[in-house]
Amino acid sequence: MSFPEFLFRVEGGFIRIPVWGHIPLDDALKKTISHPTFLRLKGIKQLSFAHYVFPGATHTRFEHSIGVYHLTKLILQRLLTNPLTQSLQTERFSFDEHSCKLILASSLLHDIGHYPHAHLVENTALTSKNEIVFKDHQDLTMERLLATHEGFGSIAEILEQEWNLDPTEVATMVTGKRKMKFSKLVSGTLDPDKMDYLMRDAHHCSVPYGNIDIERLIESFVPDAKRERFAITRKGIAPLESLMFAKYAMMRNVYWHHTVRTFSAMLKRFLQDAFDEEQLSQSKAQQMFYHNTDERILDDLLDALPKPLFASAELLIAIVERRPYKRAITLPIEPDSTWQVELATNAKCRKEKELELCRYLNRKFQLNLKGYEVIIDAPSSKSIFDYDDFAELHLYHEKRQEFVPFSDSGESAFTKNFISEFERTTKKFRITARADIAQKLSDHQHHILDILKA
């Protein structure tokens, strides 16, 4: 097995980013992060609308991607220099030069397909003429890698010439479309992506929830060859618990802050109305989002609309002017509730219910609502705590020289059921509305729920 000496080389100085400080550069890394396709990530905010609530949250996917690369490199250095981790590698699951470069490149480029507000619009199934408008950002990975710029060529060429990697292999690792030997090292309970964004997001939001003993956690990593992933030793239990609780606290207080969620729901409803009323074409929307920045996208959307503006453009104007809708009704998530699941997964059904609620208020209070003044924020049923991956995580007992399921080890209160409770208490089903009618909805919650459940 070829020893990956490149992991320990410093060829081109350092780059300094918040949280991790000085990060050593080599030629391959420098050429990759200097490419225009990678530099565009400086225009993609990590947290979408969070800066409306936390003004410091203007950090980007550029610095995050470099941070993930840095942590991945530290993990690989640990695996290659520690006698225990060396002894647990097998012929099939070992870390030679090619494997390390593939894992590193995939970590660095895991967000290369991102575009403004991607997580909002790609998970909502927004449609134009019955066609899904926006691709998942990961599905744009290969397109980004192949994009050429005058004087630079493509990142794919850099991967081939500087990294000695097949760009298709890197894209496959990033997208997860096909199971690969090291894919769980890039995405999972213990992935460096999560370690970086929790620490980075907490730092920029100036909240105390993301303080994790990353060094101690990495020191506990051992290869679990049977499951082709990382396991931890007992010294990693406390930092893993802090990692899981940090995600829970950040979800409750930052990522799913009610104002952040409300602005997101307003943007999604505006876009669906724009498509339904043919104010914005699918091709125009894709061009604007895929090749834009967070700073420009809202103003560009407003400029692209035909004049005079259609009614639902008021939603976009309210977002630009930071006038969020107000919470009217908040409900716990009921996993077996078919009506909540339907409203979370079916954008057409959700809009029909929003229109019906506006018609109810018009009849009840002699109003003249147009139909966009009430918005349902129904969270996705997709797990936000990597439940299945956590259930597969193992703890390695050094004295007994055996792997045991972490959740069943008796060493931690963080079991599968505990994680399920995190999920249940984090998600909320909300109905939001324009400030002047929110209280009317709240006062007639019984009738509102009857409409939603019908």
FITI-613570 format. One record per residue (C-alpha): residue in three letters; x, y, z. Coordinates in nm, 4 decimals. Example, Ala and Ser with C-alpha at 12.3 -4.5 7.8 and 13.67 -1.06 7.14 Angstrom:
     r          u          v          w
   ALA     1.2300    -0.4500     0.7800
   SER     1.3670    -0.1060     0.7140
REM end
This chain:
     r          u          v          w
   MET     0.0000     0.0000     0.0000
   SER     0.1406     0.3382    -0.1012
   PHE     0.1786     0.5715     0.1967
   PRO     0.0070     0.9065     0.1225
   GLU     0.2950     1.1397     0.2058
   PHE     0.1089     1.4302     0.0433
   LEU    -0.1091     1.4533     0.3555
   PHE     0.1881     1.5879     0.5478
   ARG     0.3320     1.8249     0.2864
   VAL     0.3046     2.2038     0.2857
   GLU     0.3861     2.3448    -0.0582
   GLY     0.2140     2.6803    -0.0860
   GLY     0.1777     2.8564     0.2453
   PHE    -0.1501     2.8801     0.4352
   ILE    -0.5034     3.0086     0.4112
   ARG    -0.6655     3.1483     0.7247
   ILE    -1.0370     3.0979     0.7906
   PRO    -1.2496     3.1513     1.1026
   VAL    -1.2745     2.8643     1.3539
   TRP    -0.9745     2.6581     1.2325
   GLY    -0.7202     2.9346     1.1704
   HIS    -0.4201     2.8560     0.9489
   ILE    -0.4795     2.5713     0.7032
   PRO    -0.1787     2.4421     0.5047
   LEU    -0.2016     2.4609     0.1257
   ASP    -0.0607     2.2331    -0.1392
   ASP    -0.0573     2.2943    -0.5143
   ALA    -0.3644     2.0804    -0.5890
   LEU    -0.5702     2.2531    -0.3210
   LYS    -0.4599     2.6014    -0.4286
   LYS    -0.5505     2.5422    -0.7910
   THR    -0.8902     2.4001    -0.6969
   ILE    -1.0011     2.6771    -0.4606
   SER    -0.8696     2.9444    -0.6997
   HIS    -1.0897     2.8207    -0.9837
   PRO    -1.3875     3.0494    -1.0708
   THR    -1.6335     2.7617    -1.0233
   PHE    -1.5116     2.7144    -0.6669
   LEU    -1.4803     3.0881    -0.6006
   ARG    -1.8524     3.1305    -0.6821
   LEU    -1.9200     2.9624    -0.3447
   LYS    -1.8152     3.2945    -0.1865
   GLY    -2.1536     3.4213    -0.3039
   ILE    -2.3571     3.1367    -0.1537
   LYS    -2.4496     3.1912     0.2110
   GLN    -2.4299     2.8884     0.4340
   LEU    -2.7529     2.9663     0.6181
   SER    -2.9869     3.1271     0.3655
   PHE    -3.2227     3.3594     0.5607
   ALA    -3.0591     3.3104     0.9033
   HIS    -2.8765     3.6444     0.8731
   TYR    -3.2171     3.8158     0.8971
   VAL    -3.2235     3.6976     1.2598
   PHE    -2.8520     3.6525     1.3323
   PRO    -2.6707     3.9371     1.1502
   GLY    -2.3327     3.7659     1.1704
   ALA    -2.4540     3.4625     0.9741
   THR    -2.3215     3.5860     0.6404
   HIS    -2.0512     3.3208     0.6096
   THR    -2.0375     3.1221     0.2887
   ARG    -1.9975     2.7749     0.1493
   PHE    -1.6483     2.8714     0.0334
   GLU    -1.4990     2.8813     0.3820
   HIS    -1.7148     2.5894     0.4951
   SER    -1.5858     2.3694     0.2124
   ILE    -1.2258     2.4474     0.3039
   GLY    -1.3065     2.3762     0.6689
   VAL    -1.4477     2.0338     0.5784
   TYR    -1.1345     1.9605     0.3754
   HIS    -0.9187     2.0555     0.6756
   LEU    -1.1045     1.8279     0.9176
   THR    -1.0994     1.5418     0.6689
   LYS    -0.7241     1.5782     0.6391
   LEU    -0.6824     1.5674     1.0182
   ILE    -0.8930     1.2507     1.0315
   LEU    -0.6888     1.0810     0.7607
   GLN    -0.3637     1.1784     0.9335
   ARG    -0.4958     1.0180     1.2505
   LEU    -0.5898     0.6966     1.0682
   LEU    -0.2459     0.6691     0.9104
   THR    -0.0276     0.7428     1.2140
   ASN    -0.2051     0.5750     1.5061
   PRO    -0.1089     0.2097     1.5712
   LEU    -0.4641     0.1130     1.6710
   THR    -0.6258     0.2600     1.3605
   GLN    -0.3576     0.1006     1.1431
   SER    -0.4235    -0.2415     1.2957
   LEU    -0.7990    -0.2210     1.2284
   GLN    -0.7629    -0.1547     0.8565
   THR    -0.8149    -0.4424     0.6158
   GLU    -0.7003    -0.5072     0.2621
   ARG    -1.0369    -0.3872     0.1318
   PHE    -1.0855    -0.0995     0.3770
   SER    -0.7511     0.0779     0.3937
   PHE    -0.6257     0.4249     0.3187
   ASP    -0.3702     0.4378     0.0408
   GLU    -0.2814     0.7523    -0.1556
   HIS    -0.5655     0.7188    -0.4060
   SER    -0.8265     0.6586    -0.1350
   CYS    -0.7091     0.9588     0.0685
   LYS    -0.7123     1.1877    -0.2349
   LEU    -1.0615     1.0707    -0.3308
   ILE    -1.1964     1.1315     0.0205
   LEU    -1.0249     1.4709     0.0449
   ALA    -1.1389     1.5929    -0.2969
   SER    -1.4953     1.4774    -0.2296
   SER    -1.4969     1.6617     0.1036
   LEU    -1.3639     1.9795    -0.0552
   LEU    -1.6148     1.9660    -0.3421
   HIS    -1.9192     1.8326    -0.1559
   ASP    -2.1033     2.1666    -0.1949
   ILE    -1.9799     2.2606    -0.5436
   GLY    -2.3321     2.2247    -0.6869
   HIS    -2.4927     2.4669    -0.4404
   TYR    -2.6880     2.7715    -0.5470
   PRO    -2.8832     3.0406    -0.3536
   HIS    -3.1493     2.8968    -0.1196
   ALA    -3.0950     2.5513    -0.2697
   HIS    -3.2056     2.3604     0.0396
   LEU    -3.5344     2.5530     0.0387
   VAL    -3.6372     2.5129    -0.3221
   GLU    -3.4969     2.1668    -0.4000
   ASN    -3.6890     1.9957    -0.1181
   THR    -4.0276     2.1477    -0.2003
   ALA    -4.1008     2.0004    -0.5429
   LEU    -4.1885     2.3382    -0.6935
   THR    -4.3482     2.2752    -1.0317
   SER    -4.3944     2.4604    -1.3584
   LYS    -4.6411     2.3003    -1.5999
   ASN    -4.6240     1.9811    -1.3896
   GLU    -4.2448     1.9585    -1.4136
   ILE    -4.0116     1.9860    -1.1151
   VAL    -3.8277     2.3173    -1.1552
   PHE    -3.5110     2.2926    -0.9471
   LYS    -3.2577     2.0117    -0.9367
   ASP    -3.1043     1.8886    -0.6152
   HIS    -2.7780     2.0810    -0.5797
   GLN    -2.5826     1.7555    -0.5721
   ASP    -2.7184     1.6663    -0.9152
   LEU    -2.5332     1.9710    -1.0493
   THR    -2.1970     1.8423    -0.9231
   MET    -2.0701     1.6961    -1.2501
   GLU    -2.1925     1.9982    -1.4454
   ARG    -1.9937     2.2267    -1.2148
   LEU    -1.6830     2.0103    -1.2371
   LEU    -1.6941     2.0214    -1.6170
   ALA    -1.7620     2.3965    -1.6428
   THR    -1.4760     2.5729    -1.8197
   HIS    -1.3517     2.9282    -1.7755
   GLU    -1.1104     3.1095    -2.0019
   GLY    -0.7594     3.0758    -1.8674
   PHE    -0.8612     2.8145    -1.6105
   GLY    -1.0033     2.5115    -1.7882
   SER    -1.2280     2.3050    -1.5603
   ILE    -1.2070     2.1634    -1.2089
   ALA    -1.2370     1.8218    -1.3726
   GLU    -0.9068     1.8872    -1.5468
   ILE    -0.7488     1.9924    -1.2165
   LEU    -0.8710     1.6685    -1.0568
   GLU    -0.7149     1.4661    -1.3363
   GLN    -0.3864     1.6564    -1.3613
   GLU    -0.3171     1.7642    -1.0009
   TRP    -0.5047     1.5073    -0.7929
   ASN    -0.4703     1.2072    -1.0285
   LEU    -0.8401     1.1388    -0.9815
   ASP    -1.1285     1.0521    -1.2114
   PRO    -1.3799     1.3414    -1.1846
   THR    -1.6677     1.0979    -1.2322
   GLU    -1.5545     0.9034    -0.9266
   VAL    -1.5449     1.2232    -0.7202
   ALA    -1.8913     1.3260    -0.8405
   THR    -2.0293     0.9816    -0.7554
   MET    -1.8859     1.0060    -0.4056
   VAL    -2.0388     1.3520    -0.3565
   THR    -2.3854     1.2683    -0.4870
   GLY    -2.4155     0.9322    -0.3138
   LYS    -2.6116     0.7994    -0.6111
   ARG    -2.4151     0.4760    -0.5973
   LYS    -2.2754     0.3071    -0.2876
   MET    -1.9008     0.3515    -0.2673
   LYS    -1.6479     0.2130    -0.0248
   PHE    -1.5740     0.5427     0.1510
   SER    -1.9049     0.7268     0.1033
   LYS    -2.0022     0.7003     0.4712
   LEU    -1.6847     0.8855     0.5649
   VAL    -1.8085     1.1882     0.3680
   SER    -2.1733     1.1809     0.4783
   GLY    -2.3016     1.0374     0.8058
   THR    -2.3251     1.0812     1.1822
   LEU    -1.9507     1.1428     1.2146
   ASP    -1.8869     1.3255     0.8900
   PRO    -1.6521     1.6286     0.8859
   ASP    -1.9231     1.8291     0.7077
   LYS    -2.1363     1.8245     1.0207
   MET    -1.8402     1.8929     1.2491
   ASP    -1.7491     2.2043     1.0528
   TYR    -2.0905     2.3564     0.9949
   LEU    -2.2025     2.3182     1.3568
   MET    -1.8907     2.4917     1.4872
   ARG    -1.8870     2.7516     1.2072
   ASP    -2.2580     2.8342     1.2193
   ALA    -2.2539     2.8750     1.5976
   HIS    -1.9471     3.0998     1.5714
   HIS    -2.1022     3.3313     1.3133
   CYS    -2.4450     3.3349     1.4795
   SER    -2.2748     3.4106     1.8121
   VAL    -2.4653     3.1387     1.9970
   PRO    -2.3103     2.9009     2.2534
   TYR    -2.4513     2.5754     2.1138
   GLY    -2.1759     2.4559     1.8779
   ASN    -1.8830     2.4120     2.1173
   ILE    -1.7557     2.0614     2.0399
   ASP    -1.4269     1.8988     2.1390
   ILE    -1.3391     1.8194     1.7787
   GLU    -0.9776     1.7229     1.8528
   ARG    -1.0850     1.4664     2.1130
   LEU    -1.3534     1.3296     1.8825
   ILE    -1.1100     1.2836     1.5937
   GLU    -0.8599     1.1154     1.8282
   SER    -1.1267     0.8542     1.9042
   PHE    -1.1950     0.7633     1.5395
   VAL    -1.1152     0.4079     1.4320
   PRO    -1.1992     0.2362     1.1031
   ASP    -1.4938    -0.0023     1.1175
   ALA    -1.4030    -0.2151     0.8165
   LYS    -1.7072    -0.4432     0.8329
   ARG    -1.9480    -0.1503     0.7950
   GLU    -1.7050     0.0626     0.5911
   ARG    -1.7306     0.3655     0.8162
   PHE    -1.5863     0.5233     1.1306
   ALA    -1.6458     0.3938     1.4805
   ILE    -1.5275     0.5583     1.8013
   THR    -1.3471     0.4452     2.1130
   ARG    -1.4732     0.5304     2.4614
   LYS    -1.2757     0.8552     2.4695
   GLY    -1.5053     0.9816     2.1910
   ILE    -1.8336     0.9320     2.3769
   ALA    -1.8472     1.2746     2.5428
   PRO    -1.7530     1.4740     2.2299
   LEU    -1.9988     1.2695     2.0203
   GLU    -2.2728     1.3505     2.2709
   SER    -2.1814     1.7190     2.2482
   LEU    -2.1933     1.6950     1.8683
   MET    -2.5427     1.5438     1.8714
   PHE    -2.6711     1.7910     2.1283
   ALA    -2.5150     2.0792     1.9363
   LYS    -2.7127     1.9794     1.6277
   TYR    -3.0311     1.9565     1.8349
   ALA    -2.9723     2.3010     1.9884
   MET    -2.8788     2.4570     1.6539
   MET    -3.1855     2.3071     1.4862
   ARG    -3.4175     2.4422     1.7550
   ASN    -3.2604     2.7838     1.7902
   VAL    -3.1009     2.8703     1.4539
   TYR    -3.1756     2.6479     1.1558
   TRP    -3.5457     2.6145     1.2396
   HIS    -3.5910     2.9512     1.4071
   HIS    -3.9514     3.0491     1.3392
   THR    -3.8587     3.3677     1.1513
   VAL    -3.6068     3.1831     0.9327
   ARG    -3.8677     2.9159     0.8566
   THR    -4.1283     3.1816     0.7789
   PHE    -3.9132     3.3658     0.5256
   SER    -3.8345     3.0303     0.3642
   ALA    -4.2033     2.9419     0.3370
   MET    -4.2823     3.2851     0.1922
   LEU    -4.0179     3.2451    -0.0794
   LYS    -4.1429     2.8983    -0.1739
   ARG    -4.5039     3.0163    -0.1992
   PHE    -4.4018     3.3185    -0.4078
   LEU    -4.2101     3.0993    -0.6509
   GLN    -4.4954     2.8499    -0.6873
   ASP    -4.7410     3.1318    -0.7571
   ALA    -4.5012     3.2839    -1.0097
   PHE    -4.4840     2.9515    -1.1948
   ASP    -4.8597     2.8881    -1.1727
   GLU    -4.9426     3.2335    -1.3105
   GLU    -4.6665     3.2145    -1.5749
   GLN    -4.4857     3.5156    -1.4348
   LEU    -4.1613     3.3188    -1.4348
   SER    -4.0587     3.0361    -1.6672
   GLN    -3.8771     2.7235    -1.5581
   SER    -3.5731     2.8010    -1.7732
   LYS    -3.5534     3.1598    -1.6471
   ALA    -3.5787     3.0475    -1.2842
   GLN    -3.3083     2.7852    -1.3287
   GLN    -3.0765     3.0336    -1.4975
   MET    -3.1275     3.2875    -1.2191
   PHE    -3.0763     3.0471    -0.9294
   TYR    -2.8039     2.8220    -1.0694
   HIS    -2.5807     3.1137    -1.1713
   ASN    -2.6489     3.3736    -0.9040
   THR    -2.5555     3.4792    -0.5512
   ASP    -2.7592     3.5219    -0.2363
   GLU    -2.6986     3.8961    -0.2418
   ARG    -2.8561     3.9387    -0.5850
   ILE    -3.1184     3.6683    -0.6258
   LEU    -3.4152     3.8410    -0.4571
   ASP    -3.3647     4.1714    -0.6391
   ASP    -3.3093     3.9887    -0.9673
   LEU    -3.6331     3.7955    -0.9178
   LEU    -3.8208     4.1195    -0.8575
   ASP    -3.6670     4.2817    -1.1661
   ALA    -3.7553     3.9798    -1.3826
   LEU    -4.1299     3.9945    -1.3075
   PRO    -4.3604     4.1532    -1.5659
   LYS    -4.5019     4.4923    -1.4697
   PRO    -4.7426     4.5670    -1.3144
   LEU    -4.6526     4.3101    -1.0525
   PHE    -4.8901     4.0205    -0.9904
   ALA    -5.0517     3.9918    -0.6464
   SER    -4.8185     3.7363    -0.4860
   ALA    -4.5169     3.9549    -0.5622
   GLU    -4.6069     4.1162    -0.2304
   LEU    -4.4473     3.8101    -0.0670
   LEU    -4.1148     3.8772    -0.2368
   ILE    -4.1311     4.2473    -0.1520
   ALA    -4.2018     4.1593     0.2122
   ILE    -3.8951     3.9324     0.2192
   VAL    -3.6718     4.2038     0.0707
   GLU    -3.8051     4.4567     0.3231
   ARG    -3.7808     4.2059     0.6091
   ARG    -4.1515     4.1937     0.6956
   PRO    -4.2050     3.8309     0.7970
   TYR    -4.5465     3.6786     0.8420
   LYS    -4.6388     3.6061     1.2027
   ARG    -4.7017     3.2762     1.3739
   ALA    -5.0729     3.2095     1.4102
   ILE    -5.0885     2.8411     1.5034
   THR    -4.8081     2.6073     1.6139
   LEU    -4.8654     2.2340     1.6475
   PRO    -4.6442     1.9375     1.7389
   ILE    -4.5593     1.6949     1.4637
   GLU    -4.7711     1.3796     1.4655
   PRO    -4.5776     1.1072     1.2787
   ASP    -4.8936     0.9103     1.1973
   SER    -5.0948     1.2151     1.0897
   THR    -5.1822     1.1654     0.7227
   TRP    -5.2955     1.5249     0.6770
   GLN    -4.9679     1.6667     0.8095
   VAL    -4.7673     1.4341     0.5849
   GLU    -4.9792     1.5300     0.2841
   LEU    -4.9310     1.9019     0.3458
   ALA    -4.5564     1.8509     0.3918
   THR    -4.5049     1.6524     0.0720
   ASN    -4.7683     1.7849    -0.1694
   ALA    -4.7107     2.1503    -0.2662
   LYS    -5.0322     2.1646    -0.4706
   CYS    -5.2437     2.0356    -0.1825
   ARG    -5.0709     2.2769     0.0570
   LYS    -5.1475     2.5759    -0.1651
   GLU    -5.5117     2.4690    -0.2037
   LYS    -5.5479     2.4594     0.1758
   GLU    -5.3861     2.8034     0.2059
   LEU    -5.6366     2.9411    -0.0447
   GLU    -5.9213     2.7739     0.1429
   LEU    -5.8089     2.9304     0.4712
   CYS    -5.8061     3.2745     0.3061
   ARG    -6.1575     3.2175     0.1714
   TYR    -6.2720     3.1199     0.5216
   LEU    -6.1307     3.4432     0.6660
   ASN    -6.2935     3.6455     0.3867
   ARG    -6.6351     3.5004     0.4731
   LYS    -6.5886     3.5247     0.8478
   PHE    -6.4510     3.8796     0.8652
   GLN    -6.5568     4.0368     0.5321
   LEU    -6.1964     4.0632     0.4171
   ASN    -6.0563     4.0787     0.0671
   LEU    -5.7612     3.8384     0.0909
   LYS    -5.6084     3.7276    -0.2386
   GLY    -5.4950     3.3854    -0.1182
   TYR    -5.1260     3.4312    -0.0391
   GLU    -5.1782     3.5953     0.3013
   VAL    -5.1816     3.2608     0.4889
   ILE    -4.8906     3.0173     0.4521
   ILE    -4.8506     2.6669     0.5913
   ASP    -4.5033     2.5678     0.7124
   ALA    -4.5117     2.1883     0.7168
   PRO    -4.1683     2.0338     0.7827
   SER    -4.0418     1.7475     0.5734
   SER    -4.0708     1.3976     0.7128
   LYS    -3.7052     1.3377     0.6214
   SER    -3.4901     1.2647     0.9252
   ILE    -3.2723     1.5579     1.0307
   PHE    -3.0653     1.3582     1.2796
   ASP    -2.9318     1.0790     1.0539
   TYR    -3.1311     0.8251     1.2547
   ASP    -3.0492     0.5193     1.0405
   ASP    -2.6812     0.6089     1.0238
   PHE    -2.6666     0.6675     1.3997
   ALA    -2.8273     0.3283     1.4579
   GLU    -2.5386     0.1685     1.2654
   LEU    -2.2651     0.3534     1.4577
   HIS    -2.0451     0.1236     1.6693
   LEU    -1.8260     0.1690     1.9754
   TYR    -1.4907    -0.0066     1.9774
   HIS    -1.3822    -0.1654     2.3071
   GLU    -1.0035    -0.1656     2.3032
   LYS    -0.9604    -0.4200     2.5840
   ARG    -1.2165    -0.6632     2.4416
   GLN    -1.1117    -0.5784     2.0864
   GLU    -1.4691    -0.5792     1.9620
   PHE    -1.7246    -0.3473     1.8071
   VAL    -2.0648    -0.3065     1.9755
   PRO    -2.3601    -0.0925     1.8596
   PHE    -2.3208     0.2485     2.0209
   SER    -2.6922     0.2812     2.0920
   ASP    -2.6983    -0.0530     2.2768
   SER    -2.3625    -0.0194     2.4525
   GLY    -2.5016     0.1149     2.7801
   GLU    -2.2268     0.3782     2.7745
   SER    -2.4419     0.6763     2.6768
   ALA    -2.7909     0.8159     2.7192
   PHE    -2.7827     0.9003     2.3479
   THR    -2.9682     0.5978     2.2152
   LYS    -3.1841     0.5548     1.9048
   ASN    -3.4966     0.6380     2.1066
   PHE    -3.3302     0.9490     2.2488
   ILE    -3.2468     1.0665     1.8965
   SER    -3.6080     1.0055     1.7952
   GLU    -3.7174     1.2410     2.0723
   PHE    -3.4769     1.5038     1.9394
   GLU    -3.6510     1.4728     1.6044
   ARG    -4.0006     1.4889     1.7505
   THR    -3.9435     1.7949     1.9676
   THR    -3.7474     1.9919     1.7070
   LYS    -4.0026     1.9904     1.4264
   LYS    -4.3114     2.2089     1.4462
   PHE    -4.6108     2.2415     1.2146
   ARG    -4.6934     2.6104     1.1785
   ILE    -4.9505     2.8284     1.0113
   THR    -4.8207     3.1787     0.9518
   ALA    -5.0054     3.4812     0.8231
   ARG    -4.9776     3.8492     0.7460
   ALA    -4.9476     4.0400     1.0717
   ASP    -5.2988     4.1910     1.0612
   ILE    -5.4772     3.8545     1.0318
   ALA    -5.2572     3.6194     1.2362
   GLN    -5.4619     3.6666     1.5535
   LYS    -5.7847     3.5894     1.3681
   LEU    -5.6446     3.2509     1.2707
   SER    -5.5255     3.1859     1.6237
   ASP    -5.8656     3.2735     1.7708
   HIS    -6.0393     3.0243     1.5404
   GLN    -5.7883     2.7405     1.5610
   HIS    -6.0577     2.4722     1.5918
   HIS    -6.2189     2.5702     1.2606
   ILE    -5.8812     2.6110     1.0932
   LEU    -5.7773     2.2581     1.1878
   ASP    -6.1089     2.1221     1.0603
   ILE    -6.0316     2.2752     0.7219
   LEU    -5.6785     2.1332     0.7168
   LYS    -5.7917     1.7838     0.8135
   ALA    -6.0879     1.7693     0.5711
REM end
